[in-house]
Amino acid sequence: MSVVQLPKVNELGFFEIRLESIGGLGANLAGKMLAEAGVDGAGLNGVSFSSYGSEKKGSHVKAHIRFCDLNTPIRDTSPVERPHVISIFHEALAKTSSVISGIYADSIVLVNSQKTPEQLKKAMKMLGGTVAVIDATGIALTEKNRVNMAMLGAMFRLCPFLDPDTMKDVIHKSLEKKYPQSVASALNTFERGYNEVIIRDFPLEQGMTMPDFVRSDIPVIGYETQPMGGLITNPGNSFLKDLSISRAGMMPHFEIDDCIHCAQCDTVCPDICFVWEEQPDKKGRPQMFLKGIDYQYCKGCLKCIEACPTDALSSVLEQDGVADAQSVKHIFDLV
């Protein structure tokens, strides 16, 4: 095994990668497999760890990977704040989290998206760097595998010091005992991620500089800056929540003409996504009629589709902007 040279390192000698994801897309496993491939295949020192809580599927997950040469000890297990590579497993994360915080002018940002690199650069307000795009969700759905395998394939394309053949061995070793039926599809998904990623470089424009890095562990509100009287200016409540970030590629589609307003969908929905309105029925009696879905609260569990006795609800691949256009808001959202 030959020892490879890292393309760049920080002041501590680390090449650092941060994976931004949601629970259920496999970022934790991807981080472990990525580190294993770097240690076994590239002869590097490496470490991988993740940060997440006990929240339900769909909550924010971060995985952190560090590589360095064999002469550099790894005694740092703090979160990766200044990554050379960021891999965003779900494009919607950019709505609620500063997923590109800490990047350098030449950092690489990989996004699971169907948009162009130019569109993503503008959406994420990047001043410079490299934007790579892979439709990992589409690949995973086609190959009947998971998003993390496609994202790993793209990351190996972006990190040429890592050997793809080593990663294939890691996939075999990690899956063949517990999930032997998924090895072939995982390898196909990895290969497609490696081959289909689109990469664009955006040099920092002349005269522009990257914003100063601000450590994330410095509290925004402290004893000198908190409101008088300890007033809570942004209380946590379900009214403000946005679960759209939890949808992993598929969403329910509602056809009102096929609906019999039986409320079976509402019975199984865990997040009260369905919007109802009282109207007179054919005999003039008051009855509740289903108006549609408030997609702000829909996390894409698709339980409603299984419960629907008609063709009113179906599962469709989510396209950018479709949910916002079709969403029917609850009355308390309009007050």
C-alpha positions, 0 to 999 in steps of 0.5 A, a space after each residue: 500500500 503506497 502512502 498518498 499526498 493530501 492536496 492541502 491541509 490546515 495549520 494542524 496538518 488535517 484535510 477535513 470533510 464535513 457531511 451535512 445531512 438529515 437522519 435516514 440518508 446514511 451520512 453517519 455510515 458514509 463518514 465511517 466508510 469514507 474514513 476507512 477507505 482513506 486509512 486502509 487504501 491511502 495509508 493515511 491517519 483518519 478519524 470519523 465521528 458524527 453529531 446528532 441527537 435522539 431526534 426522529 428521522 429527518 433531523 439534522 445530522 453532521 458527520 466529520 472526517 479528518 485525514 492526515 499523514 502518518 506522522 501527524 497524530 490526531 488528538 482533535 475530535 471537535 466538529 469540523 468548522 473549516 472544511 476543505 470539502 462539504 457534502 450536502 446530502 439534502 439540498 433543502 438543508 440550505 433553507 434552515 442551516 448555514 451548511 457552507 459555514 467556514 469554507 475557504 476560497 477554494 473549498 469544494 461544495 458537493 450538493 445532492 440536487 438537480 440544479 446547475 452549479 451556477 444556480 446553487 452558487 447563487 442560492 447558497 451565496 457562495 463568493 468563490 470555490 468549487 460547486 459539484 452537483 449530483 442527482 443522488 436522490 434520482 440515482 438512488 431511486 433508480 438503482 433501488 439503493 440509498 443516497 449515501 452511496 451516490 454521494 460517496 461516489 461523487 466524493 471519491 471523484 472530488 478527492 483523487 487521493 482516495 482509491 475507488 477500488 478500495 471503497 468498493 471493497 469497503 462496501 462489500 465488507 460493510 454490506 455483504 453479511 447483513 444485506 447481501 442483496 443490496 451489494 450490487 445496487 450499492 456498487 452501481 449507485 457508487 459508480 454512477 455517483 462517481 461518473 455523473 457528478 458535474 463540477 464547476 470552479 468559481 474563482 474568487 473575483 478580483 478585489 473580493 475576500 472571503 468573510 471572516 470566519 466566526 466560531 460556531 461555539 460562540 453564543 449569539 446571546 450572552 449576559 451582555 447581549 440578551 434582552 432585558 428581563 430574559 425575554 424569549 424572542 423566538 419561542 419554540 413551537 410547532 407553528 414555526 416548524 418546517 418539516 419539508 427538509 425531511 422529505 427524501 425525494 418523494 412527496 404525496 400528490 393530492 387529486 381532489 376530484 378522486 377524494 371521497 373525504 373519508 379522513 383515512 389520510 388524516 388519521 395516520 398523518 403524524 404531523 397534521 398536514 391535511 387541511 379541511 374546510 367545512 362546507 355544505 354537502 349535497 343535502 345542505 348539511 355541514 360536512 368537512 371537506 379535504 382542501 389539500 396538503 400543507 407541505 410545510 409540515 409534511 416530512 414525506 413519510 407517505 403513510 397517507 398513501 397507504 391509507 387512502 382507499 382511492 387514487 386521490 393520493 399518490 407518491 411522486 418524485 419531488 421537483 423544486 418548487 412544486 410543493 410550495 406551489 401546491 401547498 394549501 395553508 392551515 388557517 392559523 398560518 394565514 392569521 
